[in-house]
Amino acid sequence: MHEQRQRADALRNADKIVRAAIAILRERGPEVSLEEIARQAGIGSATVYRRFGDRDGVIRAAFETYFAEEVEPLVVAARDAADPGEALAGALTAAVGTLAAHHGLLKAARQAGASTVDIAARFMGPLGAVLDRAQRAGQVRADLVVRDLAAIVIMALATAHPGDPAHHDPRRYLALLLSSLRPSGDTLPPPSSENLLTKKAEHCPPA
């Protein structure tokens, strides 16, 4: 029982730290220190270091939590749309808009190496079913995989900056990237061998 209480306390503390990081990055910007995050959470800095290793570890956890709570539901909702092509575009547009709006977290995630295609792809898996429907309907290219959609989100977010609070640049470049999804006679170069394995796993039924 004592060990169970310790584990539960550790999980609660981790959650407090992550949510404090998300809040303080929104309020004060991307340059906040680990000590400021710890104070915001009401938890000692030593506990934060033990749980996350360093500031970058906190930022990575905060970015993944934000992605899971704010972006993944948008992706899941797309599965119920009648038009899969519109659903794909709408989910990607909503994801970029949501993430670009939290500039402090987005910039800190870039600095921490957390704003990656792999992290985005982890939470965008539900778009696989929508992508398959759109491909069978001839609305998008047949050689796309979910990781390509995640890459589009990360590429569009790379154009977000504080001088563009209305997010004109991310919207513009997302529109350009979305236009590349249309069916084409050209064939995309293959992804890396690692991502070919991921592609195969995505299409293999569970055992």
C-alpha positions as CSV (number, residue, x, y, z in Angstrom):
1,M,0.0,0.0,0.0
2,H,2.8,2.4,0.8
3,E,4.4,1.8,-2.6
4,Q,1.1,2.3,-4.3
5,R,0.6,5.6,-2.5
6,Q,4.2,6.6,-3.5
7,R,3.5,5.8,-7.1
8,A,0.2,7.7,-7.0
9,D,1.9,10.7,-5.5
10,A,4.6,10.6,-8.1
11,L,2.0,10.5,-10.9
12,R,0.1,13.4,-9.4
13,N,3.3,15.4,-9.0
14,A,4.3,14.7,-12.6
15,D,0.9,15.9,-13.8
16,K,1.2,19.1,-11.7
17,I,4.6,19.8,-13.2
18,V,3.5,19.3,-16.8
19,R,0.3,21.4,-16.4
20,A,2.4,24.1,-14.7
21,A,4.8,24.1,-17.6
22,I,2.0,24.5,-20.2
23,A,0.4,27.3,-18.2
24,I,3.6,29.3,-17.5
25,L,4.9,28.9,-21.1
26,R,1.6,30.5,-22.3
27,E,1.8,33.3,-19.7
28,R,5.5,34.2,-19.8
29,G,6.9,32.7,-23.0
30,P,9.4,30.0,-23.9
31,E,12.4,31.2,-21.8
32,V,11.1,30.2,-18.4
33,S,13.4,28.1,-16.3
34,L,12.9,24.8,-14.7
35,E,12.9,26.5,-11.3
36,E,10.0,28.8,-12.4
37,I,8.1,25.8,-13.6
38,A,8.7,24.0,-10.2
39,R,7.5,27.1,-8.3
40,Q,4.4,27.3,-10.5
41,A,3.7,23.6,-9.7
42,G,4.3,24.1,-6.0
43,I,6.9,21.3,-6.1
44,G,10.6,21.4,-5.3
45,S,13.1,21.7,-8.1
46,A,14.9,18.5,-7.0
47,T,11.7,16.5,-7.5
48,V,11.3,17.9,-11.0
49,Y,14.9,17.0,-11.8
50,R,14.4,13.5,-10.5
51,R,11.2,13.0,-12.5
52,F,12.1,14.6,-15.8
53,G,15.9,14.8,-15.8
54,D,16.1,18.4,-17.0
55,R,14.1,21.3,-18.4
56,D,14.0,19.7,-21.8
57,G,12.4,16.6,-20.3
58,V,9.7,18.8,-18.8
59,I,9.1,20.6,-22.1
60,R,8.9,17.3,-24.0
61,A,6.3,15.9,-21.6
62,A,4.3,19.2,-21.7
63,F,4.3,19.2,-25.5
64,E,3.2,15.5,-25.7
65,T,0.5,16.2,-23.1
66,Y,-0.8,19.2,-25.1
67,F,-0.7,17.2,-28.3
68,A,-2.7,14.4,-26.7
69,E,-5.3,16.6,-25.1
70,E,-5.7,19.3,-27.7
71,V,-4.8,17.8,-31.0
72,E,-5.6,14.1,-30.8
73,P,-9.4,14.7,-30.2
74,L,-9.5,16.8,-33.4
75,V,-7.9,13.8,-35.2
76,V,-10.3,11.3,-33.7
77,A,-13.3,13.5,-34.6
78,A,-12.3,13.5,-38.2
79,R,-13.1,9.8,-38.4
80,D,-16.8,10.5,-38.2
81,A,-16.9,13.0,-41.1
82,A,-18.8,12.1,-44.3
83,D,-16.2,13.5,-46.6
84,P,-12.8,12.0,-45.8
85,G,-10.8,14.5,-48.0
86,E,-12.4,17.5,-46.2
87,A,-11.9,15.7,-42.9
88,L,-8.2,15.3,-43.5
89,A,-7.7,18.9,-44.4
90,G,-9.9,20.1,-41.5
91,A,-8.0,18.0,-39.0
92,L,-4.6,19.2,-40.2
93,T,-5.8,22.8,-40.2
94,A,-7.2,22.6,-36.7
95,A,-4.0,20.9,-35.4
96,V,-1.8,23.6,-36.8
97,G,-4.1,26.4,-35.5
98,T,-4.2,24.9,-32.0
99,L,-0.5,24.4,-31.7
100,A,0.4,27.8,-33.3
101,A,-1.8,29.5,-30.8
102,H,0.4,28.3,-27.9
103,H,3.6,30.0,-29.2
104,G,5.4,29.7,-25.9
105,L,5.1,26.0,-25.8
106,L,5.7,25.6,-29.5
107,K,9.0,27.6,-29.4
108,A,10.2,25.8,-26.2
109,A,9.4,22.5,-27.8
110,R,11.5,23.4,-30.8
111,Q,14.4,24.4,-28.6
112,A,14.0,21.1,-26.6
113,G,13.9,19.0,-29.8
114,A,10.4,17.9,-29.0
115,S,8.6,19.4,-32.0
116,T,9.2,16.3,-34.2
117,V,7.4,14.4,-36.9
118,D,7.7,11.2,-34.7
119,I,5.9,12.8,-31.8
120,A,3.2,14.3,-34.1
121,A,2.7,10.9,-35.8
122,R,2.2,9.1,-32.5
123,F,-1.0,11.1,-31.8
124,M,-2.2,11.3,-35.4
125,G,-2.6,7.6,-35.9
126,P,-6.4,7.8,-35.9
127,L,-6.1,9.7,-39.2
128,G,-5.0,6.4,-40.8
129,A,-8.6,5.3,-41.3
130,V,-9.6,8.7,-42.8
131,L,-6.6,8.7,-45.1
132,D,-7.5,5.2,-46.3
133,R,-11.1,6.3,-47.1
134,A,-9.8,9.4,-48.9
135,Q,-7.4,7.4,-51.0
136,R,-10.1,4.9,-52.0
137,A,-12.3,7.8,-53.0
138,G,-9.5,9.2,-55.2
139,Q,-9.3,12.4,-53.2
140,V,-5.6,12.2,-52.2
141,R,-2.5,10.6,-53.5
142,A,-2.3,6.8,-53.0
143,D,1.3,6.8,-51.7
144,L,0.6,8.9,-48.6
145,V,1.0,7.5,-45.1
146,V,0.0,9.0,-41.7
147,R,3.6,10.1,-41.0
148,D,3.4,12.3,-44.1
149,L,0.4,14.1,-42.5
150,A,2.3,14.6,-39.3
151,A,5.2,16.0,-41.3
152,I,2.9,18.5,-42.9
153,V,1.8,19.8,-39.5
154,I,5.4,20.2,-38.2
155,M,6.5,21.9,-41.5
156,A,3.6,24.4,-41.3
157,L,4.3,25.1,-37.6
158,A,7.9,25.9,-38.5
159,T,6.6,29.1,-40.1
160,A,4.8,30.3,-36.9
161,H,6.4,33.3,-35.2
162,P,5.4,36.0,-32.6
163,G,5.2,38.7,-35.2
164,D,2.3,36.9,-36.8
165,P,-0.3,36.5,-34.0
166,A,-3.1,35.8,-36.5
167,H,-1.0,32.9,-37.9
168,H,-1.2,34.0,-41.5
169,D,2.1,32.3,-42.4
170,P,1.2,28.9,-41.0
171,R,-2.2,29.0,-42.7
172,R,-0.6,30.0,-46.0
173,Y,2.0,27.3,-46.0
174,L,-0.3,24.7,-44.8
175,A,-2.6,25.5,-47.7
176,L,0.4,25.0,-50.1
177,L,1.3,21.7,-48.4
178,L,-2.3,20.5,-48.5
179,S,-2.4,21.1,-52.2
180,S,0.4,18.6,-52.6
181,L,-1.9,15.8,-51.2
182,R,-4.0,15.8,-54.4
183,P,-3.7,12.7,-56.6
184,S,-0.7,12.9,-58.9
185,G,1.0,10.7,-61.5
186,D,4.3,11.3,-59.8
187,T,5.5,8.8,-57.2
188,L,6.9,10.0,-53.9
189,P,10.5,8.9,-53.0
190,P,10.3,6.2,-50.3
191,P,10.7,7.1,-46.6
192,S,13.7,6.0,-44.6
193,S,13.9,2.2,-43.9
194,E,12.8,2.8,-40.3
195,N,9.7,4.5,-41.4
196,L,9.0,1.8,-44.0
197,L,8.8,-0.6,-41.0
198,T,6.4,1.8,-39.4
199,K,4.3,1.9,-42.5
200,K,4.1,-1.8,-42.6
201,A,3.1,-2.0,-39.0
202,E,0.3,0.6,-39.6
203,H,-1.2,-1.7,-42.2
204,C,-0.8,-5.0,-40.5
205,P,-3.8,-6.3,-38.6
206,P,-3.3,-7.1,-34.9
207,A,-2.4,-10.7,-34.1
